[in-house]
Amino acid sequence: MAVDQGGYMGSAGRPEFLPNCEVPARSRKPSEATLTCLVRLADESLADHWRTSNLEACNIRGGPALAAASFIVQAPGPWHEDLQRILHLSRVQVDRPSYSASEYTVGLCYVAGAKGLPAGLRHQAADALAHGRDDLGYLEARYLLPRNSWDWLADAVRDGWALWTAHLFAADETVPLTTRVRVSLALAEHKHPAGYVPEAVEQLVAHQGASSAARLALAVAVAQRAPKDAVGLLCCLASDPIVQAGHRMHAIGLLDEVDPAKAEEMRSLQTRLPSSQTARKQRREAVERAEKEGAARRDRSTPEAAVERLDSKIEELLGDLRGRGSADSLADQLDDHIAEESWEEVVQDVADICHVIRDEEVASSLRLLEVLTQIRYGNGPGSPMGAPGSDELDALQFPRLTQEGLNEYARTEAERAWAFWRELVEEHGWDDDQLGELDRQDEEVARNVRGYVECKTGDHLRELQQHLVWELWPSLADAAERRDYGTARDLLATAGLLADEAENALTLWKTASAENYAFDPLTMSWPREFWLVLEKWKKGWAAQ
């Protein structure tokens, strides 16, 4: 029986609340004085005045106590006539009760759970609890009566009462199977409307855990009462190889009387069924598998298992975070591609770096890590396991390069090259063709400066990649491992700025080869003899 217990179940395994009853489970137990009064009221060995005074005491207490006493004196059974006499002697009025429906429900709980009362009275109260109070009333009755003493339900059904309680019990998979079968057999024998077979009876006839004889008895009970309603049950038995061969043939014999065509079909099926031994082995293996799976589910549901799964997931996320920042993931061949001037490969390397940094999964992993560690360790978002180290603070700073800075670098290198040339001329003298020497020097300076600039932008790309791989990303992973998610987010934001810088450096590297790095040496300071030659050279270029 599947019962949606939800938030209704109390810590003791009973419903916390019952339908139309706001009294919690802990308060649905009588006081010692009330319990004594109820037990003495039902005790036939006591003198009448003792019993009437206890009934009057319940009347004075009112509420659930009066409701319980009223139920006792009115309950059908062998005690009914004697209790009616006590009721008459006491002059207590139970025809117009002053208690509420909620108090009446609590009174039923008093009676069903009172160990000193006759078992029959407790059974009557348990049946009243289950009837009309959904599955929760049945669960309350199961809690109040001894767990393994429900055989009385079969006799109650045969006596014509407790039918609804018996249906709930027969469908309850948590109760002993033999008792379920006994109660279901009583239900199968009970006269029902044509075409109706209790669902619990159908389930137990198909239940391979029940004995073959018990399953046959259930089907036979239905067949004796309503033969046509039993066709499905008899076919179920005849087609199940676990059922003993003799019992299968008995079921086929009963089918012959109701549906000969079905009987012949089941008879021909017998030759295709596996042996009982094979079927029982297969079922045993299936049961063992189910038990192992159930044990595994129970193990996974323990607090220790939950903690282990949390730790495993946290380690998995941290490992994935570190792996994203490895050299393999962040363009480990960028250095070679820049040296080889492989334009397409460098573009792809920078794109790979930017993809790793800007991937939304990184930010999502950090958020998930923060939630999981808070669940695991109970720390709030601002509770890291330490302060950021100097390496992490250094990782927030990375090299930058602008076009203006690159132009200044080109000018400095050009000035250095012309200054070096002047020293050579001062030491070794001019060539015979001074203006030709200046032409050659100008071309050489422009060519060398272009190479220096390309090398500068390439080195800048290398520095960014190295900073990301060896400083920025490890610091990010360390901060996440230390549960300092504020620092980790700052470092991820810095990584985003580094990605922007890498794209800018790529643009500078691309344009360096096409840039004109012509330099006017007359912007420098020169000795007079050099100045005159340079002016003449420049006027010659202007004339050309």
C-alpha positions in Angstrom: 0.0 0.0 0.0 1.5 3.3 -1.1 0.7 6.0 1.5 1.6 9.6 0.9 2.7 10.4 4.4 4.4 13.7 3.5 4.7 16.0 6.5 2.1 14.0 8.5 4.5 11.4 9.9 5.7 11.9 13.5 9.1 10.9 14.8 7.7 7.7 16.3 6.5 6.4 13.0 2.8 7.4 13.4 0.9 10.1 11.7 1.5 13.5 13.3 -2.1 14.6 12.5 -5.2 12.8 11.4 -8.0 14.1 9.1 -10.2 16.6 10.8 -8.2 16.3 14.0 -5.7 19.0 15.0 -4.3 17.1 18.0 -0.7 16.1 17.4 0.5 12.5 17.9 2.1 13.1 21.3 -1.2 14.3 22.7 -3.3 11.4 21.5 -2.4 9.3 24.5 -4.7 9.2 27.6 -3.5 10.3 31.0 -3.0 7.5 33.6 -6.2 8.6 35.4 -8.3 8.5 32.2 -6.8 5.1 31.2 -7.6 3.7 34.6 -11.2 4.9 34.3 -11.6 3.3 30.8 -10.2 0.0 31.9 -12.3 -0.2 35.1 -15.4 0.7 33.1 -15.0 -2.4 30.9 -13.9 -4.7 33.7 -16.8 -7.1 34.4 -15.2 -8.4 37.6 -15.7 -5.0 39.3 -18.8 -4.1 41.2 -21.4 -1.9 39.4 -20.8 1.2 41.5 -17.1 1.1 40.7 -17.8 0.9 37.0 -20.5 3.6 37.0 -18.3 6.0 39.0 -15.6 5.6 36.4 -18.0 6.3 33.6 -19.2 9.4 35.5 -15.6 10.4 35.9 -15.1 10.3 32.2 -18.3 12.3 31.7 -16.9 15.0 34.1 -13.6 15.1 32.2 -15.4 15.4 28.9 -13.7 15.7 25.6 -11.7 12.7 24.4 -12.3 10.9 27.7 -16.1 11.1 27.4 -15.8 10.1 23.7 -13.7 7.0 24.5 -16.2 6.0 27.3 -19.2 6.6 25.0 -17.6 4.4 22.3 -17.0 1.6 24.8 -20.5 1.5 26.1 -22.0 1.5 22.6 -19.6 -0.8 20.8 -21.2 -4.1 19.5 -20.0 -7.4 21.0 -20.4 -9.8 23.9 -19.9 -6.9 26.4 -22.6 -4.7 24.9 -25.5 -5.7 27.0 -23.6 -5.5 30.3 -22.2 -2.1 29.4 -25.6 -0.8 28.4 -26.8 -1.7 31.9 -23.9 0.3 33.4 -24.8 3.2 31.2 -28.4 3.1 32.4 -27.3 2.9 36.1 -25.0 5.9 35.7 -27.6 8.1 33.9 -24.8 9.5 31.7 -26.2 10.9 28.4 -24.3 9.6 25.3 -27.1 10.1 22.8 -26.3 13.8 22.5 -22.6 14.0 23.0 -20.9 17.3 23.9 -17.5 16.4 22.4 -16.3 17.4 18.9 -15.4 15.2 16.0 -11.7 15.9 16.7 -12.2 14.8 20.3 -14.0 11.7 19.1 -11.0 10.7 17.0 -8.7 11.2 19.9 -11.1 9.1 22.0 -10.8 6.3 19.5 -7.0 6.5 19.8 -7.4 6.1 23.6 -9.5 2.9 23.2 -7.4 1.4 20.4 -4.1 1.9 22.3 -5.4 0.9 25.8 -3.7 -2.3 26.7 -6.0 -3.1 29.6 -9.2 -3.2 27.5 -10.6 -6.3 25.9 -9.0 -7.0 22.5 -12.3 -6.9 20.8 -13.0 -3.4 21.9 -9.6 -2.3 20.7 -10.2 -3.9 17.4 -13.5 -2.1 17.0 -11.8 1.2 17.8 -9.0 0.5 15.3 -11.6 -0.3 12.6 -13.4 3.0 13.4 -10.1 4.9 13.1 -9.3 3.4 9.7 -12.9 3.9 8.3 -13.4 7.3 6.8 -10.0 8.8 7.8 -8.0 7.9 4.7 -4.8 5.9 4.9 -3.6 8.0 7.9 -6.3 6.5 10.1 -5.2 3.0 9.2 -1.6 3.9 9.9 -2.6 5.2 13.3 -4.5 2.0 14.0 -1.4 0.0 12.9 0.6 2.0 15.4 -1.7 1.6 18.3 -2.3 -2.2 18.0 0.4 -4.8 18.3 2.2 -5.1 15.0 1.9 -8.8 14.6 -1.6 -9.5 16.0 -3.9 -8.6 13.1 -5.3 -12.1 12.4 -8.6 -10.9 13.9 -9.3 -9.1 10.7 -10.0 -12.3 8.8 -12.6 -13.3 11.5 -14.0 -9.8 11.4 -14.6 -9.9 7.6 -16.3 -13.3 7.9 -18.5 -11.7 10.6 -19.4 -8.9 8.2 -17.5 -5.9 9.6 -14.0 -4.2 9.2 -14.1 -4.7 5.4 -12.5 -1.4 4.6 -9.7 -2.0 7.2 -9.2 -5.4 5.7 -8.8 -4.0 2.2 -6.2 -1.6 3.5 -4.4 -4.3 5.4 -4.4 -6.7 2.5 -2.8 -4.1 0.3 -0.1 -3.1 2.9 3.2 -4.6 1.7 4.8 -3.9 5.1 2.8 -6.5 7.0 3.6 -10.2 7.3 2.7 -12.0 4.1 1.0 -15.0 5.8 -1.4 -12.6 7.6 -2.1 -10.7 4.4 -3.0 -14.0 2.7 -5.3 -15.0 5.6 -7.1 -11.6 5.5 -7.2 -11.6 1.7 -8.7 -15.1 1.7 -11.5 -13.8 3.9 -12.1 -11.0 1.5 -12.1 -13.4 -1.5 -14.8 -15.5 0.3 -16.9 -12.4 1.1 -19.8 -11.6 -1.2 -18.9 -8.7 -3.5 -20.8 -7.2 -6.4 -20.6 -9.2 -9.7 -17.4 -8.4 -11.6 -15.5 -7.1 -8.6 -12.4 -8.8 -7.3 -10.5 -7.0 -4.5 -7.3 -5.6 -5.9 -5.3 -7.0 -2.9 -6.6 -10.5 -3.8 -5.4 -10.1 -7.4 -2.0 -8.9 -6.2 -1.6 -11.8 -3.9 -2.6 -14.4 -6.5 0.2 -13.0 -8.7 2.6 -12.7 -5.8 5.5 -15.1 -6.4 6.6 -14.8 -2.8 3.4 -16.4 -1.5 3.1 -20.1 -1.3 1.6 -21.9 -4.3 -1.1 -23.4 -2.1 -2.1 -20.0 -0.7 -2.3 -18.5 -4.1 -4.5 -21.3 -5.3 -6.7 -21.1 -2.3 -7.4 -17.4 -3.0 -8.3 -18.1 -6.7 -10.5 -21.0 -5.6 -12.3 -18.9 -3.1 -13.2 -16.4 -5.8 -14.1 -19.1 -8.2 -16.5 -20.7 -5.8 -18.2 -17.4 -5.1 -18.1 -16.0 -8.7 -16.6 -18.4 -11.3 -16.5 -15.8 -14.1 -14.7 -13.3 -11.9 -12.0 -15.9 -11.3 -10.9 -16.5 -14.9 -8.1 -14.0 -14.8 -6.8 -15.3 -11.4 -6.9 -18.9 -12.7 -5.0 -18.0 -15.9 -2.4 -16.1 -13.7 -1.8 -19.3 -11.7 -1.8 -21.6 -14.7 0.8 -19.5 -16.6 3.2 -19.1 -13.7 6.0 -21.7 -13.7 6.7 -21.1 -10.0 3.3 -22.5 -9.1 3.5 -26.3 -8.5 2.4 -28.3 -11.5 -0.4 -29.9 -9.5 -1.8 -26.5 -8.5 -1.6 -25.3 -12.1 -3.5 -28.3 -13.3 -6.1 -27.7 -10.6 -6.5 -24.1 -11.9 -6.9 -25.4 -15.5 -9.5 -27.8 -14.3 -11.5 -25.0 -12.8 -11.1 -23.0 -16.0 -12.6 -25.9 -17.9 -15.9 -25.4 -16.1 -16.0 -21.6 -16.9 -14.0 -20.9 -20.1 -12.9 -24.1 -22.0 -11.1 -22.1 -24.6 -8.9 -20.4 -22.0 -8.4 -23.7 -20.3 -7.1 -25.3 -23.6 -4.8 -22.3 -24.1 -3.3 -22.7 -20.6 -3.0 -26.4 -21.1 -1.0 -26.0 -24.3 1.2 -23.4 -22.6 2.4 -25.9 -20.0 4.9 -27.5 -22.4 6.6 -24.1 -23.0 7.0 -23.1 -19.4 10.4 -23.6 -17.7 10.6 -26.1 -14.9 9.6 -25.0 -11.4 13.2 -25.4 -10.3 14.5 -23.1 -13.0 11.7 -20.6 -12.3 12.4 -20.6 -8.6 16.1 -20.1 -9.3 15.4 -17.1 -11.5 13.1 -15.6 -8.9 15.7 -16.2 -6.2 18.3 -14.3 -8.3 15.9 -11.5 -9.0 15.1 -11.2 -5.3 18.8 -11.2 -4.4 19.4 -8.4 -7.0 16.5 -6.4 -5.6 17.8 -6.8 -2.1 21.3 -5.7 -3.1 19.8 -2.7 -5.0 17.7 -1.9 -1.9 20.8 -2.2 0.4 22.7 0.1 -2.0 19.9 2.6 -2.0 19.8 2.5 1.8 23.6 3.0 2.0 23.4 5.9 -0.4 20.7 7.5 1.8 22.8 7.5 5.0 24.3 10.8 6.2 27.8 9.4 5.7 27.0 8.5 2.1 25.6 11.9 1.5 28.7 13.6 2.9 30.9 11.3 0.8 28.9 12.2 -2.3 29.2 15.9 -1.5 33.0 15.6 -1.0 33.3 13.6 -4.2 31.3 16.3 -6.2 33.4 19.1 -4.6 36.6 17.3 -5.6 35.3 16.7 -9.1 34.5 20.4 -9.5 37.8 21.5 -8.1 39.7 19.0 -10.4 37.8 20.2 -13.4 38.6 23.8 -12.5 42.3 23.1 -12.2 42.2 21.1 -15.4 40.7 24.0 -17.4 43.8 26.1 -16.5 46.4 23.5 -17.4 48.9 24.3 -20.2 47.3 21.7 -22.4 44.0 23.5 -22.2 45.5 27.0 -22.6 47.4 27.0 -25.9 50.6 25.1 -24.8 52.0 25.5 -28.4 51.5 29.3 -28.6 55.3 29.9 -28.2 56.1 27.6 -31.2 53.4 29.1 -33.3 54.6 32.7 -32.6 58.2 31.7 -33.4 57.1 30.1 -36.7 54.9 33.1 -37.4 52.0 30.7 -38.0 49.3 33.3 -38.1 46.3 31.0 -38.3 47.6 28.8 -35.4 48.2 31.9 -33.2 44.7 33.2 -33.9 43.3 29.7 -32.9 45.5 29.7 -29.7 44.2 33.0 -28.6 40.6 31.9 -29.4 41.1 28.8 -27.2 42.4 30.9 -24.3 39.4 33.3 -24.5 37.0 30.4 -24.7 38.3 28.7 -21.6 38.2 32.0 -19.6 34.8 33.2 -20.8 33.1 29.8 -20.6 29.9 30.2 -18.5 30.6 26.8 -17.0 33.5 28.2 -15.0 31.3 30.8 -13.2 28.6 28.2 -12.8 31.1 25.8 -11.2 32.2 28.5 -8.7 28.5 29.1 -7.8 27.8 25.4 -7.4 31.0 24.9 -5.3 29.9 27.7 -3.0 26.5 26.1 -2.5 27.9 22.6 -2.0 30.6 23.7 0.5 28.1 25.7 2.4 25.9 22.6 2.7 28.9 20.4 3.5 30.7 22.6 6.0 27.9 25.0 7.1 30.1 28.0 6.4 28.5 31.1 5.0 29.7 32.7 1.8 32.1 34.9 3.7 33.8 32.2 5.7 37.0 31.2 3.7 39.6 28.9 5.3 42.3 31.7 5.2 43.2 35.0 3.7 44.5 35.5 0.1 48.3 35.0 -0.2 50.7 37.3 -1.8 50.8 35.1 -4.9 47.1 35.5 -5.4 47.3 39.3 -5.0 50.2 39.3 -7.5 48.1 37.3 -9.9 45.6 40.1 -10.1 48.2 42.2 -12.0 49.2 41.2 -15.5 51.3 42.9 -18.2 49.6 45.3 -20.6 50.7 46.7 -24.0 49.1 49.6 -26.0 49.7 51.0 -29.4 51.1 54.1 -27.9 53.5 52.1 -25.8 54.5 50.1 -28.8 55.2 53.3 -30.8 57.3 54.6 -28.0 59.2 51.3 -27.9 59.8 51.5 -31.7 61.1 55.1 -31.4 63.5 54.1 -28.6 64.9 51.2 -30.6 65.3 53.4 -33.7 67.2 56.0 -31.6 69.4 53.3 -30.2 70.1 52.0 -33.6 71.1 55.4 -35.0 73.2 56.2 -32.0 75.0 52.9 -32.4 75.6 53.8 -36.1 77.0 57.2 -35.2 79.5 55.6 -32.9 80.6 53.3 -35.7 81.1 56.2 -38.1 83.0 58.2 -35.5 85.3 55.2 -34.9 85.8 54.0 -38.5 84.7 57.0 -40.7 82.2 57.4 -43.5 81.9 55.4 -46.7 82.8 57.1 -49.9 79.1 57.6 -50.6 77.8 59.3 -47.5 74.2 59.7 -48.8 74.1 56.0 -49.9 75.3 55.0 -46.5 72.4 56.9 -44.9 69.9 55.3 -47.3 71.2 51.8 -46.3 71.1 52.7 -42.6 67.6 54.1 -42.8 66.3 50.9 -44.4 68.2 48.7 -41.9 66.8 50.6 -38.9 63.2 50.4 -40.3 63.6 46.7 -40.9 65.1 46.0 -37.5 62.6 48.1 -35.7 59.7 46.2 -37.4 61.3 42.9 -36.2 61.7 44.3 -32.7 58.1 45.3 -32.6 56.9 41.9 -33.9 59.1 40.2 -31.3 57.7 42.6 -28.6 54.1 41.8 -29.4 54.9 38.1 -29.6 56.6 38.2 -26.2 53.7 40.0 -24.8 51.3 37.2 -25.9 53.7 34.6 -24.4 53.8 36.6 -21.1 50.0 36.7 -20.9 49.7 33.0 -21.6 52.4 32.2 -19.0 50.8 34.5 -16.4 47.4 32.8 -16.9 48.8 29.2 -16.8 51.3 29.6 -13.9 49.9 32.4 -11.8 46.3 33.6 -12.4 44.5 30.3 -12.9 46.3 28.3 -10.1 45.5 31.2 -7.8 41.9 31.0 -8.8 41.8 27.2 -8.2 43.6 27.7 -4.8 41.0 30.3 -3.7 38.2 28.0 -4.6 39.8 25.1 -2.8 40.2 27.4 0.3 36.5 28.3 -0.1 37.4 32.0 -0.6 34.9 32.5 -3.4 35.1 36.3 -3.3 38.7 36.2 -4.3 38.0 33.4 -6.8 35.4 35.6 -8.5 37.8 38.6 -8.5 40.5 36.4 -10.2 38.0 35.1 -12.7 37.1 38.7 -13.6 40.8 39.5 -13.9 41.1 36.5 -16.3 38.4 38.0 -18.4 40.4 41.3 -18.6 43.4 39.2 -19.5 41.5 37.6 -22.4 40.6 41.1 -23.7 44.3 42.0 -23.5 45.3 38.9 -25.4 42.9 39.8 -28.2 44.4 43.3 -28.2 47.9 41.9 -28.3 46.9 39.7 -31.2 45.8 42.7 -33.1 49.1 44.5 -32.4 51.0 41.4 -33.5 49.0 41.2 -36.7 49.5 44.8 -37.7 53.2 45.0 -36.7 54.4 43.5 -40.0 52.3 46.1 -42.0 53.1 49.1 -39.9 55.5 51.8 -41.3 58.3 52.4 -38.8 60.1 55.1 -40.7 62.1 57.3 -38.3 63.5 60.8 -38.8 67.0 60.9 -37.4 67.0 64.7 -37.4 64.7 64.5 -34.3 67.8 63.4 -32.4 70.8 65.5 -31.3 73.8 65.2 -33.6 77.4 66.7 -33.9 77.6 69.5 -36.5 79.3 67.4 -39.2 76.7 64.7 -38.9 73.9 67.2 -38.9 75.0 68.8 -42.2 75.2 65.4 -43.9 71.8 64.4 -42.6 70.2 67.7 -43.7 71.6 67.2 -47.2 70.4 63.6 -47.2 66.9 64.6 -46.1 66.8 67.4 -48.7 67.6 64.9 -51.3 64.7 62.7 -50.2 62.4 65.7 -50.3 63.5 66.6 -53.8 62.9 63.0 -54.9 
